[in-house]
Amino acid sequence: MENMTAAAHVRNVDTWDSGGGVELDILELDDGTVLVVADDTLAFYRSMDEFWAEADEGGDDHRTVTILRETGRPFELARAR
C-alpha cells in the first residue's frame, strides 16, 4: 500500500493505544463500518459509535464479527451474530 489517500474503501485510518501496551489500528470504511486490527484479533463494528461504546463499557458485545489468530494457526472465524 503505497498511497493510502487513494484507498478505494477506507474513509479514515487511526491508531489508538488502548492501554497496557495494546495498540489498535482502526479503519473506518466508506459505508461507516469499522475494522479494528490488533496483533491477534480483527473485529468488525457497525459504526465508530459501536466501537467506542465497547471501549467504554468493556466486553465484546458491540462487535458484529471477531476473527482470532491463535499461535501457529491461520485466522479463524471466532464468532458471528
N, C-alpha and C positions, 0 to 999 in steps of 0.2 A: 504494500500500500504506500505508494509514493506520495500521493496527493489526497489527503483526507478532505479537502474542500470540494473535491469532485465526487464524493461518495454518492451513490445512486439512491440509497435508502436510509442513510443516517442523517438525522437532523442535528444532533449535538453529541459530543463526547466529553466526559468529565471523569476525574478520578477523585475518590473520597476515601480518606483514612477513617475506617470505622472503629478504630481503637485496637490496642493490643498488637499493633504491627500488621493488621489486616487491611490491605488496600483493595479497593474495588474500582474497576473500570465500569462506568455507567454510560451505555449507549442508548440515546433516545432516538427511536426510529420515526420516519415520516408519518406513520399512522398513529403516533402517540404511544405505542407500546414501548416497553423498556427492557433491554437486555443488560443484566449485570454479570460481570465476569470477575471471578476470584481465581486463586491459584488452583482450586479443586472443584469449583462449582460454577455453573451457568444457571441463572434464574431469569424467568420472564415475568413481567408485570403488565397489567393492563394500562398503567399510566405512571407518571412520576409521583403522583399523589399516593398511589398504592405502595410504591417503593418506600417513600418517606413515612407513611403510616406504619409499615412494618418495622422500619428503623426505629421509630419512636416507641412502638409497643413491644418489640421483640417477637420471637417466634418466626413462623414462616407462613402464616395464614393468608397473606395477601398475594402470594405468588400464584401464577397460573400453572407453571411447569418448572421443575427443578431438575437439572441434569448434574449428576455427581461423577467424579472420576476417582476411583479407588486406586491405590498404588499398584502399578503394574497392569492395569486394565484400561481399556478404552472408555470413553464416555458412555454411560448407560442411562436410559430413562429411569429416573428415580420415582417420579410420581406425576400423575396428570389429573386434573379436575374436570 
